[in-house]
Amino acid sequence: MAAKLDIRIDVVSDVVCPWCYVGSKRLQQALAGLPNVVAEVQWRPFQLDPTIPAEGMDRKTYMRNKFGNDDARLKAMHDRLIESTRDAGIPFAFDRIKVAANTLDAHRLIRWAGGQGAAVQDKVVRALFKANFEDGRNIGDHAVLTEIAGECGMDVAVVSALLPTDADREEVRQEIAQAQRMGVTGVPCFLLENKYAVMGAQPTEALADAIRQVAEAKAAGKLDAA
């Protein structure tokens, strides 16, 4: 029986980034194929567009402003993404998404979930991805965030009381700034043992190989000195 290997994986992502959703699924698949690797996964915040108003904005308008007033082009972009990521098994429903959400509050919720353990945080992150990309829910809306918190075992009363306040807003912004100082300009970014970065939603096999190599190097005491 192979010895257990442990590794820490920090995933810098944004829950309105489709490639981050794909990356989360491929990470699941990669770890499932590494039964001797025990991973401690922490989710770290990033905002693709922090300028979106707190209340969000009409997604169709937002996408047209960003990519041009060409609905056929937008549909083709979505279709290419879906086709190239079928291995992730995500039933993307872009047509259901009505609001382009500001994700600062979603990241606050993820941060609070982390305080209850990695399993709760992981559950919240995946619920937020699903809510946005499959169900078309507005994950910037406090009622939606509170409902997701409850579904994932968090204290609804505490979450609903904290969301309207400034609790952890600055801390989330500082984490994002720290990631940017580290050179993270796009997401997802998988930080392995805070020493090696795997950028983008890499194929499952490539991600698994990187995780295995770093875990083995850690076990052998061969990680480069930080």
C-alpha positions in Angstrom: 0.0 0.0 0.0 1.4 3.4 -1.0 2.3 5.8 1.7 0.0 8.8 2.1 1.2 12.1 0.7 -0.1 15.4 1.9 -0.3 18.7 0.1 -1.8 22.1 0.5 -3.6 23.6 -2.5 -4.8 27.2 -2.5 -7.2 27.9 -5.3 -7.4 31.5 -6.4 -10.7 31.9 -8.2 -13.8 33.9 -8.8 -17.3 32.3 -8.7 -18.5 34.1 -11.8 -15.6 32.7 -13.9 -16.6 29.7 -16.0 -13.1 28.5 -16.3 -12.8 28.5 -12.5 -15.9 26.3 -12.3 -14.2 24.0 -14.8 -11.0 24.1 -12.8 -12.9 23.1 -9.6 -14.3 20.1 -11.3 -11.0 19.1 -12.8 -9.4 19.5 -9.4 -12.0 17.1 -8.0 -11.2 14.6 -10.8 -7.5 15.0 -10.3 -7.6 14.3 -6.6 -10.0 11.3 -7.1 -7.3 9.8 -9.3 -4.6 10.3 -6.6 -5.9 8.1 -3.8 -2.7 8.3 -1.8 -2.7 12.1 -1.8 -4.4 13.9 1.0 -5.1 17.5 0.0 -5.9 20.4 2.1 -7.8 22.7 -0.2 -8.3 26.4 0.6 -10.3 28.7 -1.7 -8.9 32.3 -2.1 -10.7 35.3 -3.6 -10.2 37.1 -6.9 -12.6 39.4 -8.7 -12.6 39.5 -12.5 -14.4 42.8 -12.4 -14.7 44.6 -9.0 -16.2 47.6 -10.8 -19.6 45.9 -11.2 -22.1 47.7 -8.9 -22.9 46.0 -5.6 -26.4 45.3 -6.8 -25.1 43.8 -10.0 -26.1 44.7 -13.6 -28.0 43.2 -16.5 -25.7 40.5 -17.8 -26.7 40.8 -21.4 -25.8 44.5 -21.3 -22.6 43.8 -19.4 -21.5 41.1 -21.9 -22.3 43.4 -24.9 -20.3 46.2 -23.3 -17.4 43.9 -22.8 -17.4 41.8 -26.0 -19.4 43.9 -28.5 -23.0 44.1 -29.5 -23.0 40.8 -31.3 -25.3 38.1 -29.7 -24.2 35.5 -32.2 -20.6 36.0 -31.3 -21.4 35.7 -27.6 -23.3 32.5 -28.2 -20.4 31.1 -30.2 -18.0 31.9 -27.4 -20.3 30.1 -24.9 -20.7 27.1 -27.2 -16.9 26.8 -27.7 -16.4 26.9 -24.0 -19.0 24.2 -23.4 -17.7 22.0 -26.1 -14.1 22.2 -24.9 -14.9 21.4 -21.3 -17.3 18.5 -21.6 -14.9 16.4 -19.6 -15.9 18.6 -16.5 -19.5 17.5 -16.8 -21.0 20.9 -16.1 -24.5 21.6 -17.6 -23.7 25.3 -18.2 -26.9 27.3 -18.7 -25.6 30.7 -19.7 -29.0 31.8 -21.0 -30.4 31.6 -17.4 -27.9 34.1 -16.0 -29.7 37.4 -15.9 -27.5 39.4 -13.5 -23.7 40.0 -13.8 -23.0 39.9 -10.0 -20.4 41.7 -8.0 -18.8 38.8 -6.1 -17.3 40.6 -3.1 -20.0 39.4 -0.8 -19.8 35.8 -2.2 -16.1 35.9 -1.3 -16.9 37.1 2.2 -19.3 34.1 2.5 -16.5 31.7 1.3 -14.2 33.3 3.8 -16.6 32.7 6.7 -17.2 29.1 5.5 -13.5 28.5 5.7 -13.6 29.3 9.4 -15.9 26.3 9.8 -13.5 24.0 8.0 -12.3 23.1 4.5 -15.3 20.8 3.8 -17.8 23.5 4.5 -15.9 26.0 2.4 -15.6 23.6 -0.5 -19.3 22.9 -0.3 -20.1 26.6 -0.4 -17.8 27.3 -3.3 -19.3 24.6 -5.4 -22.9 25.6 -4.5 -22.1 29.2 -5.6 -20.7 28.0 -8.9 -23.8 25.8 -9.5 -26.2 28.6 -8.5 -24.6 31.0 -11.0 -23.8 28.8 -14.0 -26.5 26.1 -13.8 -29.4 27.8 -12.0 -28.9 31.4 -13.1 -29.3 32.7 -9.6 -27.9 36.1 -8.6 -25.0 35.3 -6.3 -24.5 38.9 -5.3 -28.0 38.9 -3.7 -27.9 38.6 0.1 -31.0 36.4 0.2 -29.4 34.0 -2.2 -26.2 34.0 -0.3 -28.0 33.4 3.0 -30.0 30.5 1.5 -26.8 28.9 0.1 -25.1 29.3 3.5 -28.0 27.5 5.2 -28.0 24.7 2.6 -24.3 24.1 3.3 -24.7 23.9 7.1 -23.8 27.5 8.1 -25.6 29.5 10.6 -28.2 31.5 8.6 -28.8 34.0 11.4 -25.1 34.9 11.7 -24.7 35.1 7.9 -27.8 37.3 7.4 -26.6 39.6 10.2 -23.1 39.9 8.8 -23.8 40.4 5.1 -25.2 44.0 5.4 -22.2 45.1 7.4 -18.6 45.7 6.3 -17.3 42.6 8.1 -14.3 41.2 6.2 -14.7 43.4 3.1 -11.3 44.9 3.5 -9.7 41.5 4.4 -11.1 40.0 1.1 -9.8 43.0 -0.8 -6.4 42.6 0.8 -6.3 38.9 -0.1 -7.0 39.8 -3.8 -4.3 42.4 -3.7 -1.9 39.9 -2.3 -2.6 37.4 -5.1 -2.0 40.2 -7.6 1.3 41.1 -6.0 2.2 37.4 -6.3 1.7 37.7 -10.0 -1.8 36.2 -10.3 -3.4 38.0 -13.2 -5.9 35.4 -14.3 -7.9 32.6 -12.7 -8.1 29.8 -11.7 -4.6 29.6 -10.2 -3.7 26.6 -8.2 -0.9 27.3 -5.7 0.7 24.1 -4.5 2.4 24.3 -1.1 2.6 28.1 -1.7 5.6 27.4 -3.9 4.4 26.3 -7.3 1.6 27.7 -9.4 -0.5 25.9 -12.0 -2.3 28.6 -14.1 -5.6 28.1 -15.8 -8.1 25.2 -16.0 -5.5 22.7 -17.1 -6.5 19.2 -18.2 -7.2 16.9 -15.3 -4.1 14.7 -16.1 -1.8 17.7 -16.1 -3.2 19.0 -12.8 -2.9 15.6 -11.2 0.6 15.2 -12.4 1.6 18.5 -10.9 0.0 17.7 -7.6 1.6 14.3 -7.5 5.1 15.6 -8.2 4.9 18.4 -5.6 3.4 16.0 -3.0 6.2 13.5 -3.6 8.9 16.2 -3.5 7.4 17.4 -0.2 7.4 13.9 1.3 11.1 13.5 0.2 12.1 16.9 1.7 13.0 18.2 -1.8 10.8 21.3 -2.1 12.8 24.4 -2.9 13.4 26.6 0.1 10.8 29.4 0.2 
